[in-house]
Amino acid sequence: MKNKIQVTDIILAWSIPLIGLVLWFVVTLHQNSASLFPPPTDVFTAVKRLIKDGTLAENIEISAARGAVGFIIGGVIGFLLGVINGQILIAEKILNTPIQMIRNVPHLALLPLILIWFGIGETAKVVLISLGTFFPIYLNTFHGIRYVDSSLIEMGKTYGLTRFELFKDIIFPGAMSSIMIGIRQSLGRMWLTLIVAETVAAKSGIGFMATNAREFMLMDVIVLSLIIYALLGSLSDFVAGLIEKRILRWHANYRKA
């Protein structure tokens, strides 16, 4: 019964993409790769060509590594500041205002400044991705910790828990659902930022592959690049969702789901 439910869930999850694929095939039935919107067969041919020469695997690996490094740096800093500001009032008063001021500046608008400061190497891309992933994790960590049930905290104090034990056993688990929301939001921003960073200033990666294809009007490679970004984004969110369900399996709502 459980396997049947899982198969049904997979079918429902992929029903709209599959319908879109069929419509794409029908609409582009008599077109070729030189057209503004190539058919799926030409994109599949491009996949085989890029796999054969090693370009596809190399660019996916580079893009994934860039995204992961930026996500880890921005996520760790955002989490730590969220924990500190969520628990220490004086830290919130000092740090929260400048953080909110920076947050209101679109991080992609900082790209020209970042390129001037760090050049067009890997550092600039990692810094930009870190900025994009920092704020969702910070805000959700701060919010989650600040709004943990106060009665649970008081009960922990009554049982004589130390400050660390209180955080480990009550505050952190209570804030975890909010933190995971921040992580999933940051993953989306990570791929968005990576696309911009690689199409503006890169010599490798999926975005560079798309930009290079644009110069030669290789529409099949451009469409393929967009599909790869979409698939990688879906895959990362799917993995984050599995981790979320695993970590929060004690929570009644997640057990029910």
C-alpha positions in Angstrom: 0.0 0.0 0.0 2.8 2.3 0.9 4.6 1.7 -2.4 1.4 2.4 -4.3 1.1 5.7 -2.5 4.7 6.6 -3.4 4.2 5.7 -7.0 1.0 7.8 -7.1 2.9 10.8 -5.5 5.6 10.5 -8.1 3.1 10.5 -11.0 1.3 13.5 -9.6 4.5 15.4 -9.0 5.7 14.9 -12.5 2.4 15.1 -14.3 2.6 18.8 -15.3 6.3 18.6 -16.4 5.4 15.5 -18.6 2.4 17.3 -20.1 4.6 20.3 -20.7 7.1 18.0 -22.5 4.4 16.6 -24.7 3.1 20.0 -25.6 6.7 21.1 -26.3 7.1 18.2 -28.7 3.8 18.9 -30.5 4.4 22.7 -30.8 7.9 22.3 -32.2 7.2 19.3 -34.4 8.4 20.8 -37.6 11.1 23.1 -36.2 14.9 22.5 -35.9 17.7 23.6 -33.6 18.2 26.8 -35.6 14.7 28.0 -34.6 14.1 30.2 -31.6 12.6 27.3 -29.7 14.1 24.0 -30.7 12.3 20.6 -30.3 13.1 18.2 -27.5 14.8 15.8 -30.0 17.4 18.5 -30.8 18.0 19.2 -27.1 18.4 15.5 -26.5 21.0 15.4 -29.3 22.8 18.3 -27.7 22.9 16.3 -24.4 24.5 13.3 -26.1 27.0 15.6 -27.8 28.0 17.4 -24.7 28.2 14.1 -22.7 30.4 12.6 -25.3 33.0 15.5 -25.2 32.8 15.8 -21.4 31.6 19.4 -21.5 28.3 18.7 -19.7 29.6 16.8 -16.7 32.5 19.3 -16.2 30.2 22.3 -16.2 27.6 20.7 -14.0 30.4 19.8 -11.5 31.8 23.3 -11.5 28.4 24.9 -11.0 27.4 22.5 -8.3 30.7 23.1 -6.4 30.3 26.9 -6.7 26.8 26.8 -5.4 27.6 24.4 -2.6 30.6 26.5 -1.3 28.6 29.7 -1.4 25.6 28.1 0.2 27.7 26.6 3.1 29.4 29.9 3.8 26.3 32.0 3.7 24.2 29.4 5.5 26.7 28.9 8.4 27.1 32.7 8.9 23.3 33.2 8.7 22.6 30.4 11.1 25.2 31.6 13.7 24.0 35.2 13.6 20.4 34.0 13.8 21.2 31.9 16.9 23.1 34.8 18.5 20.6 37.5 17.8 17.7 35.2 18.7 19.0 34.5 22.2 21.0 37.6 23.2 19.0 40.8 23.2 22.0 43.1 23.2 23.4 41.4 20.1 20.0 41.8 18.3 20.0 45.5 19.1 23.5 46.0 17.7 23.5 43.6 14.7 19.9 43.3 13.5 19.5 46.8 12.2 22.6 46.8 9.9 21.7 43.3 8.7 18.2 44.5 7.8 19.6 47.5 6.0 21.8 45.3 3.9 19.0 42.8 3.3 16.9 45.6 1.7 19.6 46.1 -1.0 19.0 43.4 -3.7 22.1 41.2 -3.6 22.2 40.9 -7.4 22.5 44.7 -7.6 25.8 44.4 -5.7 27.3 42.4 -8.6 29.2 45.3 -10.2 30.7 46.3 -6.9 31.7 42.7 -6.1 33.3 42.3 -9.5 35.4 45.5 -8.8 36.4 44.3 -5.4 37.1 40.6 -6.1 37.6 40.5 -9.9 35.9 37.9 -12.1 37.4 34.8 -10.4 35.7 32.3 -8.2 35.8 34.5 -5.1 33.3 37.0 -6.6 30.8 34.2 -7.4 31.1 32.6 -4.0 30.6 36.0 -2.2 27.5 36.8 -4.3 26.0 33.3 -3.7 26.8 33.6 0.0 25.0 37.0 0.2 22.0 35.4 -1.5 21.8 32.4 0.8 22.6 34.3 4.0 19.4 36.2 4.6 16.7 33.5 4.4 18.6 31.3 6.8 19.3 34.2 9.2 15.7 35.4 9.3 14.2 32.0 9.7 16.7 30.9 12.3 16.1 34.2 14.2 12.4 33.9 13.9 12.3 30.2 14.9 14.5 30.7 18.0 12.6 33.8 19.1 9.2 32.1 18.9 10.0 28.8 20.6 7.2 28.0 23.1 8.3 29.9 26.3 6.5 27.4 28.5 8.9 24.7 27.3 11.9 26.9 28.1 10.6 27.6 31.6 10.0 23.9 32.1 13.6 23.2 31.0 14.9 25.8 33.5 12.8 24.2 36.2 14.4 20.8 35.5 17.8 22.5 35.9 19.0 22.4 32.3 22.2 24.3 31.6 22.1 27.1 28.9 23.7 24.7 26.4 21.3 21.8 27.3 18.4 24.2 27.0 19.5 25.2 23.5 20.3 21.6 22.4 17.2 19.9 23.8 14.5 22.6 23.5 15.3 25.7 21.6 17.1 24.2 18.6 14.6 21.4 18.0 11.7 23.8 18.4 13.2 26.2 15.8 14.2 23.5 13.4 11.1 23.6 11.2 11.6 27.3 10.6 15.4 26.8 10.0 14.6 24.2 7.3 12.2 26.6 5.6 15.1 29.1 5.5 17.4 26.4 4.0 15.0 25.5 1.3 14.5 29.2 0.4 18.2 29.7 0.3 18.6 26.8 -2.1 16.3 28.5 -4.5 18.2 31.8 -4.2 21.5 29.9 -4.6 20.6 28.6 -8.0 19.1 32.0 -9.1 22.3 33.8 -8.0 24.5 31.2 -9.6 22.7 31.7 -13.0 23.4 35.4 -12.9 27.0 35.1 -11.7 27.9 32.5 -14.3 26.3 34.4 -17.2 28.0 37.7 -16.3 31.5 36.7 -15.2 32.5 33.1 -15.7 34.8 31.0 -17.9 33.1 27.7 -16.9 29.9 26.3 -15.5 26.3 25.9 -16.8 25.8 29.7 -17.1 29.0 30.1 -19.1 27.9 27.2 -21.4 24.6 29.0 -22.0 26.3 32.3 -22.7 28.8 30.8 -25.0 25.9 29.0 -26.9 24.2 32.4 -27.2 27.2 33.8 -29.1 26.7 31.0 -31.8 22.9 30.9 -31.6 22.9 27.3 -30.3 19.3 27.4 -29.0 19.3 23.7 -28.1 22.2 24.3 -25.7 20.6 27.4 -24.2 17.3 25.5 -23.5 19.3 22.6 -22.1 21.1 24.9 -19.7 17.8 26.2 -18.4 16.5 22.6 -18.0 19.6 21.6 -16.1 19.2 24.5 -13.7 15.6 23.6 -13.1 16.4 19.9 -12.5 19.3 20.7 -10.1 17.0 23.1 -8.2 14.3 20.5 -8.0 16.8 17.9 -6.9 18.3 20.0 -4.2 14.9 21.0 -2.8 13.8 17.3 -2.9 16.9 16.3 -0.9 16.3 19.1 1.6 12.7 18.0 1.9 13.8 14.4 2.7 16.3 15.7 5.3 13.5 17.9 6.8 11.2 15.0 7.2 13.9 12.9 8.7 15.0 15.5 11.2 11.5 16.5 12.2 10.0 13.0 12.3 9.2 13.5 16.0 6.9 16.4 15.0 3.2 15.5 14.8 2.6 17.4 11.6 5.5 15.8 9.8 4.5 12.3 11.0 1.1 13.0 9.6 2.5 14.2 6.3 
